[in-house]
């Protein structure tokens, strides 16, 4: 069954606002990655986390270090170029299998 | 940020035709994955390699696809007889080890089967 539940499925933000995406996992995960896919299909790696938090510019990601059952991606001061589809992908601790979320379509409006 | 190179970017085939796509993994990455992403954004794992060896593949890949990662040549994934349902974005990714490492994806090959 599905091991990764990503929310929201779609998100519309005005420039300059903040928001967060979330992935819940139905099993303990070893690591999580976040990607942004642009309109041409290119998947850009944003973060890889085995635990804790990482920050890069206006993006920050966290991976629950205790239960290892969820991860978040925070977007601060959203810009037009942040628009795209965001995916989390998590590696199961027991099998090593990588499972992708269903994606969040983010639209940033002026 | 990725140095994984996939060709061609777009591929159009008729039903029953072969469809071949290639991937050059990032230098120094011995592990290569192929994924299929459908129009609903769902990712399906197809096959992975460590160096030239197949590690895992799903039934569909084993039955209908031909895939290899020869040394000193690009990896390739070829559908032997394309079907309409094969229309999708095919993504290649590489990494340094099989687990606990960041995956880097190529730009993908968008296959349309008419």
HADDOCK unambig.tbl for C-alpha pairs under 7 A between the chains (distance, minus, plus):
assign (segid A and resid 31 and name CA) (segid B and resid 100 and name CA) 6.51 0.50 0.50
assign (segid A and resid 41 and name CA) (segid B and resid 107 and name CA) 6.39 0.50 0.50
assign (segid A and resid 41 and name CA) (segid B and resid 108 and name CA) 6.77 0.50 0.50
assign (segid A and resid 42 and name CA) (segid B and resid 106 and name CA) 6.89 0.50 0.50
assign (segid A and resid 42 and name CA) (segid B and resid 107 and name CA) 4.35 0.50 0.50
assign (segid A and resid 42 and name CA) (segid B and resid 108 and name CA) 6.65 0.50 0.50
assign (segid A and resid 43 and name CA) (segid B and resid 105 and name CA) 6.09 0.50 0.50
assign (segid A and resid 43 and name CA) (segid B and resid 107 and name CA) 6.61 0.50 0.50
assign (segid A and resid 45 and name CA) (segid B and resid 104 and name CA) 6.59 0.50 0.50
assign (segid A and resid 48 and name CA) (segid B and resid 102 and name CA) 5.80 0.50 0.50
assign (segid A and resid 96 and name CA) (segid B and resid 99 and name CA) 6.44 0.50 0.50
assign (segid A and resid 100 and name CA) (segid B and resid 43 and name CA) 6.49 0.50 0.50
assign (segid A and resid 102 and name CA) (segid B and resid 41 and name CA) 6.47 0.50 0.50
assign (segid A and resid 102 and name CA) (segid B and resid 42 and name CA) 6.11 0.50 0.50
